[in-house]
């Protein structure tokens, strides 16, 4: 199993989620509003927020855990849907997941996602 975490422009999150929903068997996604900065440290960026004298850029974070065979399709879909070609488009991270447990039933592994 893989966890795919993507940090992207907030105005593109709906477009990305709609594209992901077209992937058969997608188990679901989690979306959060986050803030941070990249190499440019938010200098000159639009959509910034200050906290304790530090400038951050508002972003959205999407997280999904999928079977290994679905991971590449999910990554490609996020990359295609979140791409503008401008600085700040974001990043996609892929992690190995050792186990998932469904709290309600106690199921483990792929059947739990």
N, C-alpha and C positions, 0 to 999 in steps of 0.2 A: 504494500500500500504506500501511497505517496500523499504528503500534505503539500498543497500548492498555496503559496501566500503571495498575493500581488498588492503592491502599493501603486496607486494610480490617481489620475486627476479626478476629483469628485464629479465633475460634470459628465464623465464617461461611464460611471458605474452602472447606470440603467442600461446603456447600450451593451456593456459587457455581460451583465446578468442575462439579458434577453438572448444574447448569442449563446451563452452557456446552456440555457434552458432547452436549446435545440439539440443538444447532445443526448442521445438515447441512454437512459440509465444513470444520468447524473444524480448522485445522492442528495445534493443540496449544497447551499453555500451560506457562509456567514459574512456579513458586511459590517464594517465599523468605520466611524469617522475618526481620523487620527491626525496628528500634526508632527512635523519633523523637518529636516533639511538634508540636502545632499551635498555634493562637493562644493557648490557655489554658496552654501550656508545661508540660503534664502536672500542673498543680497540682490536687490532689484526685482525680486519675484512679486508677481501679483498674488492676491489672496493670502497675505501673510497675517499672522497674529503674533502679538508680543506677550511674553510671559516672563516676569522677573528679568527684564532687559535682554531677553533672548528672542530673536525673530524666528518664527517657524512658518512653514507653509502648510495650509490645510490640504489633506489628502484623504483618500478612501482606501481601506484595506479590505481585500476579499480573501477569504480562506475556504478551502475545500479539501476534503480527504477522499481519494478515489483509488480504485484498484490500479495496480501498476500499468495494465494495458490501456487504461483510459488517460493516463497522465499527459502524454505528449499531445493528444487532441485538445485537452483542456488548456495546456500552456499555449499552443498555437492559437486557439480561439481568443484567449485573453490578449495575447500580443497583437493579433490582428485588430481586435475591437478597441483596444486602448491606445493604439498608435495614432499620434498626430504629427510626429516628426519634429516636435519642438522640445527644447529642454524641459525636464520635469515630467515627461511621460510616465516615468516610474520604473519599477523593477518587479521581476517575478522570481521567487525563491521556491525551490523544490527540495523537500526533505523526505527521508525514509521514515515510515511509521512502523513501529514494531507490533503494535496491537491497538485495537479499538474495542471498547466494551460498551454495549448498549445498556444503559442504566436500567431501563424498564424490564428487559428480558434476561439480561446477563449474557447475551450472545457475544462472541468474540470474533475478531477478524473481519473479512470481507462482508459477511452477513450482518455485521453490526453497523456498517456504514450505509 
